[in-house]
C-alpha cells in the first residue's frame, strides 16, 4: 500500500483544518479500518469542496484517493459500507456503543460529561 502519511509531512497550510482527521485516520489504521476509511473519505470530500489547485494539494489529493481505493480493494467488508444508506446501521451501532461506554464511565464516576461541561 502507498503510505499517504509521507504526504502528511508536507501538508499544505490551507488544509490545516483537516489535519486532525488525518491523524485520527492514522491512529485507526491499525485496529479500525472502517473508521480510517470514513475519516479519509471525509478529508477527500472537504478537499474537493475547497477547490484549491496548487501542485502540493493535487498531489496530496491523488495520493489519498489512491490509498482509499487500495483499502477498498484489500478489505471487502468496506465495499458495502461505502454507501451512506448501507453504512447507516453500522454507524448507528458504533455511536450507540460509544454512548453506552460513556454512560458506564459516568456511572462509575470515572468521568462525568456533565461536570466536564459545566466546570
FENDAMO-V525013 format. One record per residue. N is the residue number from 0. RES is the residue in one letter. PSI is psi as a letter, one per 20 degrees, with the letter a starting at -180 (NA if undefined). NEAR is the number of other C-alpha atoms within 8 Angstrom. D_CENTER is the distance of its C-alpha to the mean C-alpha in Angstrom with 1 decimal. Layout:
n->N res->RES psi->PSI near->NEAR d_center->D_CENTER
n->N res->RES psi->PSI near->NEAR d_center->D_CENTER
This chain:
n->0 res->X psi->q near->4 d_center->17.7
n->1 res->X psi->q near->6 d_center->17.2
n->2 res->X psi->o near->6 d_center->15.5
n->3 res->X psi->i near->10 d_center->13.4
n->4 res->X psi->h near->7 d_center->13.5
n->5 res->X psi->g near->7 d_center->17.1
n->6 res->X psi->h near->9 d_center->16.3
n->7 res->X psi->h near->9 d_center->14.2
n->8 res->X psi->h near->6 d_center->17.5
n->9 res->X psi->k near->6 d_center->19.0
n->10 res->X psi->p near->10 d_center->16.2
n->11 res->X psi->q near->8 d_center->18.4
n->12 res->X psi->h near->5 d_center->19.3
n->13 res->X psi->h near->5 d_center->18.5
n->14 res->X psi->j near->9 d_center->14.8
n->15 res->X psi->h near->8 d_center->15.0
n->16 res->X psi->h near->6 d_center->13.2
n->17 res->X psi->i near->8 d_center->10.0
n->18 res->X psi->g near->9 d_center->10.5
n->19 res->X psi->h near->7 d_center->8.9
n->20 res->X psi->h near->10 d_center->5.3
n->21 res->X psi->h near->12 d_center->6.7
n->22 res->X psi->h near->8 d_center->8.4
n->23 res->X psi->g near->10 d_center->5.9
n->24 res->X psi->h near->13 d_center->4.7
n->25 res->X psi->h near->10 d_center->8.5
n->26 res->X psi->g near->8 d_center->9.3
n->27 res->X psi->i near->11 d_center->7.8
n->28 res->X psi->h near->9 d_center->9.6
n->29 res->X psi->h near->7 d_center->12.9
n->30 res->X psi->i near->5 d_center->12.8
n->31 res->X psi->n near->8 d_center->10.0
n->32 res->X psi->h near->9 d_center->9.5
n->33 res->X psi->g near->7 d_center->8.5
n->34 res->X psi->g near->9 d_center->5.5
n->35 res->X psi->g near->14 d_center->4.7
n->36 res->X psi->g near->12 d_center->6.1
n->37 res->X psi->h near->8 d_center->4.7
n->38 res->X psi->g near->12 d_center->1.5
n->39 res->X psi->h near->13 d_center->5.0
n->40 res->X psi->g near->9 d_center->7.0
n->41 res->X psi->g near->8 d_center->6.5
n->42 res->X psi->g near->11 d_center->7.4
n->43 res->X psi->g near->11 d_center->10.1
n->44 res->X psi->g near->8 d_center->11.4
n->45 res->X psi->h near->8 d_center->11.9
n->46 res->X psi->g near->11 d_center->13.5
n->47 res->X psi->h near->8 d_center->15.8
n->48 res->X psi->h near->6 d_center->16.8
n->49 res->X psi->h near->6 d_center->17.8
n->50 res->X psi->l near->6 d_center->20.2
n->51 res->X psi->p near->7 d_center->20.9
n->52 res->X psi->k near->6 d_center->22.8
n->53 res->X psi->r near->6 d_center->23.5
n->54 res->X psi->g near->6 d_center->23.7
n->55 res->X psi->g near->7 d_center->21.0
n->56 res->X psi->g near->10 d_center->18.5
n->57 res->X psi->g near->9 d_center->19.5
n->58 res->X psi->g near->8 d_center->19.3
n->59 res->X psi->g near->12 d_center->15.7
n->60 res->X psi->g near->10 d_center->14.8
n->61 res->X psi->h near->8 d_center->16.9
n->62 res->X psi->h near->11 d_center->15.6
n->63 res->X psi->g near->11 d_center->12.0
n->64 res->X psi->g near->9 d_center->13.5
n->65 res->X psi->h near->9 d_center->15.7
n->66 res->X psi->g near->12 d_center->13.2
n->67 res->X psi->h near->11 d_center->11.2
n->68 res->X psi->g near->8 d_center->14.8
n->69 res->X psi->h near->9 d_center->15.8
n->70 res->X psi->g near->9 d_center->13.1
n->71 res->X psi->h near->10 d_center->14.3
n->72 res->X psi->h near->7 d_center->17.8
n->73 res->X psi->h near->6 d_center->17.7
n->74 res->X psi->n near->8 d_center->16.1
n->75 res->X psi->i near->8 d_center->18.1
n->76 res->X psi->h near->6 d_center->16.5
n->77 res->X psi->h near->10 d_center->13.5
n->78 res->X psi->g near->9 d_center->16.1
n->79 res->X psi->h near->9 d_center->17.2
n->80 res->X psi->j near->10 d_center->13.7
n->81 res->X psi->h near->8 d_center->13.0
n->82 res->X psi->p near->8 d_center->15.3
n->83 res->X psi->h near->7 d_center->14.6
n->84 res->X psi->g near->5 d_center->18.0
n->85 res->X psi->h near->10 d_center->17.7
n->86 res->X psi->i near->11 d_center->14.3
n->87 res->X psi->g near->8 d_center->15.6
n->88 res->X psi->h near->7 d_center->17.6
n->89 res->X psi->g near->9 d_center->14.9
n->90 res->X psi->h near->8 d_center->12.7
n->91 res->X psi->g near->8 d_center->16.0
n->92 res->X psi->g near->8 d_center->16.9
n->93 res->X psi->g near->8 d_center->13.8
n->94 res->X psi->g near->8 d_center->14.4
n->95 res->X psi->g near->8 d_center->18.1
n->96 res->X psi->h near->8 d_center->17.7
n->97 res->X psi->g near->8 d_center->15.8
n->98 res->X psi->h near->8 d_center->18.7
n->99 res->X psi->h near->8 d_center->21.3
n->100 res->X psi->g near->8 d_center->20.3
n->101 res->X psi->h near->8 d_center->20.4
n->102 res->X psi->h near->8 d_center->23.8
n->103 res->X psi->g near->8 d_center->25.0
n->104 res->X psi->g near->11 d_center->24.4
n->105 res->X psi->g near->11 d_center->26.1
n->106 res->X psi->h near->7 d_center->29.1
n->107 res->X psi->j near->7 d_center->29.6
n->108 res->X psi->k near->7 d_center->29.6
n->109 res->X psi->h near->7 d_center->27.1
n->110 res->X psi->p near->7 d_center->24.9
n->111 res->X psi->p near->9 d_center->25.8
n->112 res->X psi->h near->7 d_center->23.5
n->113 res->X psi->g near->6 d_center->26.7
n->114 res->X psi->h near->7 d_center->28.1
n->115 res->X psi->h near->7 d_center->25.1
n->116 res->X psi->g near->6 d_center->25.0
n->117 res->X psi->i near->5 d_center->28.8
n->118 res->X psi->NA near->4 d_center->29.8
